[in-house]
Amino acid sequence: MLAVFEYHLTTYKRVWRGSALSTFVLPLLTVLGFGLGVGEYIDGGVDGVRYLDWIVPGLIASTVMQVAIFESTWPVLSSFNWVRSYEGQAATPVRLDGILGGNLLYVLFRALTGAVAFLVVAAVFGALHSWWALAVLPISLLLALAFAAPAFAYSSSVPSDSYLALLFRFAVIPMSLFAGVFFPVESLPVGLRWLAYASPLWHGVDLSRAATLGGPAEWSVTGHVLYLALWAGGGYAIARVRFKKRLVV
């Protein structure tokens, strides 16, 4: 597993400059645009909390989701269909769990760097209210795995990248907009509200918001963790079956 992780890190060292802008500059622009810009028009904030402080944990969770899914879609499909790096790894002593686990470990690394960058920006703007904000980092890792593992399963099952675009259009974008990142889920109609509750993103948002604000989560912390773990474990199990079918002769 560590050998595969090292392989992905070595590849990343050659292209990290291309992601540096999105990792460190976009959080700043997002905080300025939404937190301060839109926040100026929201009198009293949300539930008495300044809008910037309220939206930051949602933006962190949303960023983690997007990084995790992006790194688990086109790169995975490419490793099967075009670059065929998975086939090369399977021809070595590396086992199936090492190939899958090492790649997932790299995705978690990428998601964590995004979360750290956002936390630093949030701290500069005084949007963190508690030392519990550091708990956002393990929360981000669990949230990233809850998205990455199912995305690995999906990407290893589709025949072309057009299906990946559908995933972003009908899952990632709606979750980003309606899972409590920009406004409270309670303001949605009942049907859409329960769809938001069913999304892993909302659980990550609620946990992150409780951590940065130093208050209680809207729902049970244990329930949030177990729900995200269910997505992560179920996704990994399916992804392992798909990887085995495609790589083990």
Phi, psi and omega in degrees: 000314181294327178295319178292319177300317179296323177300314180291324177296319179298319177295320182294327180300334182276341186234008187299331181298330180291336180258354182298321180298311182292330183284320188247331183270319181299320175303319178297313180295323180293317178297317180294317184287309184271309185296311181269319182293297179294325182300334179296336183264001182250096182290131177081359179066211179241118182054037178082001180258133177309136187302321178302313181293327182286324187275335184305310180297327176294321178293323177297311181297320179295320178296317178300316179300312184295318178296315183297315182289320179298315181289349183251008182244276183301316178300324180291312179299321178297320181292338176270312193263326189246298180285327179060035179291332178297322179296321177295319179292323180292338179278357178259179177292353180296132181275171183302314180295331177291320178296310182290313182294321179296321178292318178297322178299322177294318179299319177297321177299315180295319180293322181294320178298322177295319180293319179298315180300318180293320179297320179298314179298316180298320179296321179299323181269008177068032183266001180255130187251000185202153173293345175297347178303334177296338178292347176300330183293308175295328176299317180296322178296315179295318179296318179298319179292325179295334176264320185293315183299310175297326179293324174299316180298317181292312184295330179278359182249342185270151183277337183211167183285350176297331178289334177289323176298323178296323179299315180291321184290320187255356179233303187293310182295312177301320178296319180300325185273327192238012183256029174088012179286312187257340179204159182298138179298331183297343179278354178278157170301156188305314182300313180291329180298317181287332173294321177295317179298330181284342182282139177300330183299317182300322180294321176292322179296313182296318178295316182294321180294319177298322182290313184288329180271348179070030180236182180285152174287155180295322176245178181297131177298317179299319178297318177300311183297316180295321180295315178294322178296326178295317176298317182294312181293316179296318179297319180295318181298316180291318180298321180296321178296317181293318179297318180297319181295326185268338186249333183264119181268000000 
